[in-house]
Amino acid sequence: MSKANNEDGAGHGNYANLKRLAYFVAVVETGSFTAAAERLGITKAVVSQQVARLEREFRTSLLTRTTRKVVPTETGQAFYQRCALVLREAGDAFDELAQSAETPAGTLRLTAPLDFGIAAVVPAIATFARRYPQCRVEAIYSDQALDLMSGQVELAIRVGWLSEPHLQARQVGSFRQLLVAGADWARSAGELRHPQALATLPFVANTALREPLQWHFSHEAQERQFVHLQASVYLNETLAVREAVRLGMGLSVLPDFVVAQDLAAGRLAQVLPDWQLPAGGIHAVFPTARFRPTKVRAFVEVLAEQLAQRQSLGD
């Protein structure tokens, strides 16, 4: 083993250690050995010796030294860019490790749709508050998607299909869409066997959806049917649609988490249960950032756990 390998674990043909790379990067970024030494809290001699050793071991000139400034050579500039990336990644890894050991604390600001917020996010907040008493939660429930880059919230729960590909997201669950009607209405309408029979029936349209009257149905036998429904009333809130259906104003398509209790209690009935509508995703969406605060990650885990439990009970 060579002497160079013995001293710092680096030598020709091996990777230089991170400390020596840090010395070199500091010199390039500050433009002098003196400033680099001040940044690193060590002596100028140590910085100069270690950078010189790096050049000697790899038999290349990394810096051009003048009486006024130190600048990288062409090779040195290319090497600097790689070194800076390595050091950033190493620093990020240490930061992430430190964050993983932190206890969640502080105020978590989140947003969620009103219907899903009431059905699933409030219970998750209750569990989160019991588990992490050092945290507080401020929740904004709205069917209007808030701008995550505005700084108002740290987390958004989105239900359905994501339309913001530039944001970071994690799917934490899924939901089914169900065609439902009030129990009395369903009995009076008789048994329906095919989606095309819906075209002339009164339908409560949810204008919060992009296309509230156009629905694709599929059957186990691979049959697919597209139906354009006729609205008897238009409402812009999912919970208002549910109430209208309860009151017998017609059929509608609603998420399973909105109608589960009414179906179990017999207030609503599923129509065409052998036909399926497209399922949707439940996503935790984050502002673009390299790391997420511990409180955000902890809440997402709580929500994912509860949704998984609901899914297993539903199955």
Helices and strands as residue ranges (DSSP letters): H 3-8, H 18-30, H 33-40, H 44-58, E 63-65, E 70-72, H 74-100, E 106-112, H 114-116, I 117-121, H 122-131, E 135-141, G 148-150, E 155-160, E 168-175, E 177-182, H 183-189, G 195-198, E 202-206, E 214-219, E 224-228, E 230-235, H 238-246, E 252-255, H 256-265, E 268-270, E 275-276, E 280-286, H 294-314
